Amino acid sequence: MSMISSIIRHIDMDVASFGSCRSPRFTIDPLRAKKASFSSRASLLTASSSGQNITTSHHNGSLSKMYSTSCETLSEDPSKDRAVSDMLIDSFGRMHTYLRISLTERCNLRCHYCMPAEGVELTPSPQLLSQDEIVRLASLFVSSGVDKIRLTGGEPTIRKDIEELCLQLSNLKGLKTLAMTTNGITLGKKLPKLKDSGLNLVNISLDTLVPAKFEFMTRRKGHGRVMESIDAAVKLGYNPVKVNCVVMRGFNDDEICDFVELTRERPINVRFIEFMPFDGNVWNVKKLVPYAEMLDKVVEKFTGLQRIQDHPTETAKNFRIDGHQGSVSFITSMTEHFCAGCNRLRLLADGNFKVCLFGPSEVSLRDPIRLGEGDDKLREIIGAAVKRKKASHAGMFDLAKTPNRPMIHIGG
């Protein structure tokens, strides 16, 4: 085990290294998080998420990698910025101010980790949420305290009404961020109008920089169009342009440093994501490249890697690199989950409401709407589901055996 991997895996036991910079709002004991108030539990950060900087120096001819502590101040808790309805607060005190809305189950790619080779059975169109239903539910969530919405799919840009939908959502009073996760195939042509419609954050999925690998992974052509979409987003002033890369052993783990190079001259945030199990994606632990191993590869090639202080609800571990305009992040759902600070909820394209990406439990919001139920009834259903949310999801081996929908149904 390399020195940096060892440090990451054991640093949560080294409380003393934090010194005076360790705020009493932070805890490294996930069990205490179940009983604490939101402000302390939402601040649950492992030591590797506490604003440490990785510095490298030569000592007696050898390279030593050490952590130093950053004393940056986190932004205030969302509860102090805006009132959050009890509907969005679970039994562990977590405030859910981030809603991910899947707009469609359809996609113009067939990625291995998202969809089985034989495809999936799509929900008939009449059973999917209409534009009016999406806006009504989004308005209900935003009026209750949600301040960030991310549009997902399938591929959200293939919806014919995507620009109008963005315009309506961006005009909701109280919404601060309207984001989208897209595969980038058709994004380049639509992005100028989407930006004018209020889309202010873009994540573009790209798992390889090699066109032949792209065709193998996605079972489609289009690598050049994705790269053009990244360029278009940069030119339009998105900062950062986030690039999501699911890392799989034997497929693209040899490209990690090539992806990091994308951040050198442009405001790109490359986000390396641990391979996660979903129905039909043939997940295997042998394909998983752990965060510690990915970080090792980056540290070996790039100097001046600096840990960024993360917000308590952040899903990624974020780093700057000296001399790079962009940044690098790691999403560690499998090896170091971030459930204690989770503030995310999901509305699926068929109107089902899901409180955890990895939890099989769902409840329909479409059906009560179509039965004529009012907002009070919808709030009751949503609140009850949020209160049932568990403290954390299961471990990766249990998740691999737990029935869940394919990612294409859940939404990226």
C-alpha positions in Angstrom: 0.0 0.0 0.0 1.4 3.4 -1.0 2.0 6.0 1.7 -0.8 8.3 0.4 -3.3 5.4 0.4 -2.3 4.5 3.9 -2.8 8.1 5.1 -6.2 8.4 3.5 -7.5 5.1 5.0 -6.2 5.8 8.5 -6.3 9.5 8.9 -9.8 9.5 10.4 -8.2 8.0 13.5 -5.6 10.8 13.7 -7.7 13.5 15.3 -4.8 15.2 16.9 -3.4 16.3 13.6 -6.2 18.8 13.2 -5.0 21.0 16.1 -6.8 24.3 16.6 -8.3 24.3 13.1 -10.7 21.5 14.0 -14.1 23.1 14.5 -16.5 21.7 17.1 -19.1 21.5 14.3 -17.1 18.7 12.7 -17.2 15.0 13.8 -15.4 12.0 12.6 -17.7 9.5 14.3 -20.6 8.5 11.9 -22.5 6.9 14.7 -22.8 10.2 16.6 -24.2 11.7 13.4 -27.4 9.8 13.9 -28.2 11.7 17.1 -26.7 15.1 16.4 -28.6 18.2 15.1 -28.3 18.9 11.4 -25.7 21.6 11.7 -23.3 19.2 13.3 -24.3 16.1 11.4 -24.4 17.9 8.0 -20.8 18.9 8.9 -19.7 15.3 9.2 -16.5 15.2 7.4 -13.8 12.5 7.5 -10.3 13.8 8.0 -9.7 13.4 4.3 -12.5 15.8 3.7 -11.4 18.5 6.1 -9.6 21.0 4.0 -6.2 19.3 4.1 -3.6 20.2 1.5 -1.4 17.5 0.0 2.1 18.8 -0.4 5.1 17.0 -1.7 8.7 17.5 -0.8 12.0 15.7 -1.2 13.7 14.5 2.0 16.9 12.5 1.9 16.2 11.6 -1.7 12.7 10.3 -1.1 9.3 11.8 -1.9 7.2 12.3 1.2 3.5 13.1 1.0 2.0 14.9 3.9 -1.2 16.5 4.9 -1.4 20.1 6.3 -4.6 21.6 7.6 -6.6 24.3 6.0 -8.7 26.6 8.3 -11.1 27.8 5.6 -14.5 28.7 6.9 -17.5 26.8 5.6 -20.6 28.6 4.3 -23.5 28.8 6.7 -26.0 26.0 7.1 -28.9 26.3 4.7 -31.3 26.6 7.7 -29.7 30.0 8.5 -30.0 31.2 4.9 -33.6 30.2 4.1 -36.4 28.5 6.0 -36.7 24.7 5.2 -40.0 23.0 5.6 -40.3 20.0 8.0 -41.3 18.1 4.9 -37.7 18.1 3.8 -36.1 17.2 7.1 -35.6 13.5 7.8 -35.5 11.7 11.2 -31.7 12.3 11.4 -32.1 16.1 11.0 -30.7 16.2 7.4 -32.2 19.0 5.3 -32.9 18.1 1.7 -32.4 21.2 -0.4 -31.3 19.5 -3.6 -33.8 17.9 -6.0 -32.7 15.8 -9.0 -35.4 15.5 -11.6 -35.2 12.8 -14.3 -36.9 14.2 -17.4 -36.9 11.1 -19.6 -35.9 7.4 -19.6 -34.7 7.7 -23.2 -31.1 8.2 -24.2 -29.1 8.4 -27.4 -26.3 6.3 -25.9 -26.2 2.8 -24.4 -23.5 3.0 -21.8 -22.5 -0.3 -20.2 -22.7 0.9 -16.6 -26.1 2.5 -17.1 -28.1 0.2 -19.3 -28.1 -3.6 -19.9 -26.9 -4.8 -23.3 -30.5 -5.9 -24.2 -31.8 -2.5 -23.3 -34.6 -1.7 -20.8 -38.3 -1.6 -21.0 -39.3 2.1 -21.1 -42.3 3.5 -19.3 -45.1 4.3 -21.8 -45.2 8.1 -22.5 -48.6 8.7 -21.0 -47.3 7.4 -17.6 -44.4 9.9 -17.6 -44.7 13.3 -16.0 -45.8 16.1 -18.2 -44.1 19.5 -18.3 -46.9 21.0 -16.2 -46.6 18.1 -13.6 -42.8 18.6 -13.4 -43.2 22.3 -12.8 -45.9 21.9 -10.3 -43.9 19.4 -8.2 -40.7 21.4 -8.6 -42.5 24.5 -7.4 -43.8 22.6 -4.4 -40.3 21.5 -3.5 -38.7 24.9 -4.0 -41.4 26.7 -2.0 -40.6 24.2 0.8 -36.8 25.0 0.8 -35.2 23.3 -2.2 -32.7 25.7 -3.7 -31.0 23.5 -6.3 -32.5 21.4 -9.0 -30.5 19.1 -11.4 -32.1 17.8 -14.6 -31.1 14.3 -15.5 -32.2 11.4 -17.6 -31.9 9.3 -19.7 -30.6 12.2 -21.7 -32.4 15.4 -20.8 -31.5 17.3 -23.9 -33.6 15.0 -26.1 -36.8 16.4 -24.7 -38.3 18.7 -27.2 -39.5 21.1 -24.5 -36.2 21.3 -22.6 -35.6 25.0 -23.2 -39.1 26.0 -22.1 -38.9 23.6 -19.1 -35.6 25.3 -18.0 -37.1 28.7 -18.4 -40.1 27.8 -16.2 -37.9 26.1 -13.5 -35.3 28.9 -13.4 -38.0 31.4 -12.7 -39.2 29.6 -9.5 -38.7 32.0 -6.6 -36.1 30.7 -4.2 -34.2 28.5 -6.7 -30.6 29.4 -6.8 -29.1 26.7 -9.1 -30.5 25.0 -12.1 -28.1 22.3 -13.2 -28.1 19.5 -15.8 -26.2 16.2 -16.2 -25.9 15.4 -19.9 -24.0 13.0 -22.2 -23.1 16.0 -24.4 -24.1 14.5 -27.7 -26.6 17.2 -28.6 -25.7 19.7 -25.9 -23.4 21.9 -28.0 -26.2 23.1 -30.3 -28.7 23.7 -27.6 -26.5 25.2 -24.9 -26.7 28.9 -25.9 -30.5 28.8 -25.6 -30.4 26.7 -22.5 -28.1 29.2 -20.8 -30.5 32.0 -21.9 -33.3 29.9 -20.3 -31.5 29.9 -16.9 -29.4 26.8 -16.9 -26.3 27.9 -14.9 -24.4 24.6 -14.2 -23.5 21.8 -16.6 -22.1 18.3 -15.9 -21.0 16.4 -19.1 -20.4 12.7 -18.8 -17.3 11.4 -20.6 -15.6 8.2 -19.6 -12.7 8.1 -22.1 -10.7 10.4 -24.3 -10.2 7.7 -26.9 -12.9 7.6 -29.6 -12.7 3.8 -30.1 -13.1 3.2 -26.4 -16.1 5.6 -26.4 -17.8 3.6 -29.1 -17.2 0.4 -27.1 -18.5 1.9 -23.8 -21.5 3.7 -25.2 -22.3 1.3 -28.1 -22.6 4.5 -30.3 -20.5 7.1 -32.1 -20.2 10.7 -30.9 -17.0 11.2 -29.0 -16.2 14.3 -31.1 -19.6 15.9 -30.4 -19.1 15.5 -26.6 -15.7 17.2 -26.8 -17.3 20.0 -28.9 -19.9 20.4 -26.1 -17.2 20.7 -23.5 -15.6 23.4 -25.6 -18.9 25.2 -26.1 -19.6 25.2 -22.4 -16.2 26.7 -21.7 -16.7 29.4 -24.4 -20.1 30.3 -23.0 -18.6 31.0 -19.6 -19.6 28.1 -17.5 -17.2 27.9 -14.7 -16.5 25.3 -13.9 -17.5 22.9 -16.7 -17.9 19.6 -14.8 -16.8 16.5 -16.6 -18.1 13.2 -15.0 -15.9 10.2 -15.5 -16.8 6.7 -14.2 -13.6 4.9 -13.7 -13.4 1.2 -14.4 -10.4 -1.1 -14.1 -9.1 -2.4 -17.3 -11.1 0.1 -19.3 -10.2 3.7 -18.5 -8.1 3.7 -15.3 -5.0 4.3 -17.5 -6.5 7.6 -18.6 -6.9 9.3 -15.2 -3.9 11.6 -15.7 -4.9 12.4 -19.2 -8.3 13.6 -17.8 -6.4 15.7 -15.2 -4.6 17.4 -18.1 -8.0 18.8 -19.2 -7.9 21.0 -16.2 -4.6 22.6 -16.9 -5.6 25.4 -19.2 -9.4 25.6 -18.8 -11.9 25.9 -16.0 -12.9 22.2 -16.1 -13.6 20.2 -13.0 -13.0 16.5 -13.7 -15.0 14.3 -11.4 -13.8 10.7 -11.1 -16.6 8.5 -10.0 -16.3 5.1 -8.4 -18.1 2.4 -10.4 -21.5 1.7 -8.7 -23.8 -1.3 -8.8 -27.2 -1.0 -10.5 -29.5 -3.5 -12.1 -28.2 -4.8 -15.3 -24.7 -3.2 -15.3 -22.8 -6.4 -14.3 -21.1 -4.6 -11.5 -18.0 -6.5 -10.1 -15.7 -5.4 -7.4 -12.8 -6.2 -9.6 -13.9 -3.4 -11.9 -13.9 -0.9 -9.0 -11.0 1.5 -8.8 -11.0 2.9 -5.2 -10.6 6.6 -4.6 -7.3 6.0 -2.8 -5.8 4.3 -5.8 -7.1 7.0 -8.2 -5.6 9.7 -6.0 -2.3 7.8 -5.9 -2.1 8.0 -9.7 -2.7 11.8 -9.7 -0.2 12.4 -6.9 2.5 10.4 -8.6 2.4 12.7 -11.7 1.2 16.1 -10.5 2.8 18.2 -7.8 1.1 20.8 -5.7 -2.2 18.9 -5.1 -4.2 21.0 -2.6 -7.3 19.8 -0.8 -10.3 22.2 -1.1 -12.5 22.7 1.9 -15.8 21.0 1.1 -19.3 22.1 2.1 -20.9 19.6 4.5 -23.3 18.4 1.8 -20.7 18.0 -0.9 -20.6 14.6 -2.6 -17.1 14.9 -3.9 -13.6 15.3 -2.4 -12.2 18.2 -4.3 -8.6 19.2 -5.1 -6.8 22.0 -6.8 -3.4 21.5 -8.6 -0.8 24.2 -8.8 -0.7 25.8 -12.2 -4.1 24.4 -13.3 -7.0 26.6 -14.0 -9.5 23.8 -13.3 -9.8 21.2 -10.5 -10.1 17.5 -9.8 -12.7 15.7 -7.7 -13.4 12.2 -6.5 -16.9 10.8 -5.8 -16.4 7.9 -3.4 -19.8 6.4 -3.0 -18.4 2.9 -2.6 -15.3 3.2 -0.4 -16.1 6.3 1.6 -19.8 7.2 1.5 -21.1 10.6 2.3 -24.6 9.8 3.6 -24.3 11.8 6.8 -24.4 15.1 4.9 -26.8 13.9 2.2 -29.2 16.6 1.1 -30.5 15.0 -2.2 -33.9 13.7 -3.3 -34.9 12.3 -6.6 -38.0 12.7 -8.8 -38.0 10.0 -11.5 -39.4 10.5 -15.0 -42.4 8.3 -14.2 -43.3 10.5 -11.2 -41.9 8.2 -8.5 -40.1 9.8 -5.6 -36.9 8.3 -4.3 -35.0 9.5 -1.2 -31.8 7.5 -1.8 -30.0 6.6 -5.0 -29.3 3.1 -3.7 -32.5 2.5 -1.8 -35.2 0.5 -3.6 -38.0 2.3 -1.9 -40.1 4.6 -4.1 -43.5 6.3 -3.8 -45.6 7.8 -6.6 -46.3 11.5 -6.8 -47.8 11.2 -10.3 -50.8 9.1 -9.1 -52.0 11.5 -6.4 -51.6 14.5 -8.8 -53.8 12.7 -11.4 -56.3 11.8 -8.8 -56.7 15.5 -8.1 -55.0 15.6 -4.7 -53.9 19.1 -3.5 -50.5 20.3 -2.4 -51.2 19.4 1.2 -51.6 15.8 0.4 -48.5 15.8 -1.8 -46.5 17.4 1.1 -47.8 14.6 3.4 -46.6 11.9 1.0 -43.2 13.6 0.5 -42.7 14.2 4.2 -43.5 10.6 5.1 -41.0 9.3 2.5 -38.3 11.7 3.7 -38.8 10.6 7.3 -38.3 7.0 6.3 -34.9 7.7 4.8 -32.2 5.6 6.4 -29.0 6.9 8.0 -26.9 5.5 5.2 -27.0 3.1 2.3 -25.7 -0.4 2.5 -22.2 -1.5 1.7 -21.2 -2.1 -1.9 -21.4 -5.9 -1.7 -24.9 -5.7 -0.2 -25.9 -3.1 -2.8 -24.8 -5.4 -5.6 -27.4 -8.0 -4.3 -30.2 -5.5 -3.6 -32.9 -5.1 -6.3 -32.9 -1.6 -7.7 -33.8 0.0 -11.0 -31.3 0.4 -13.9 -29.6 3.8 -13.8 -31.4 4.8 -17.0 -34.7 4.6 -15.0 -33.4 6.3 -11.9 -31.7 9.2 -13.6 -28.0 10.1 -13.6 
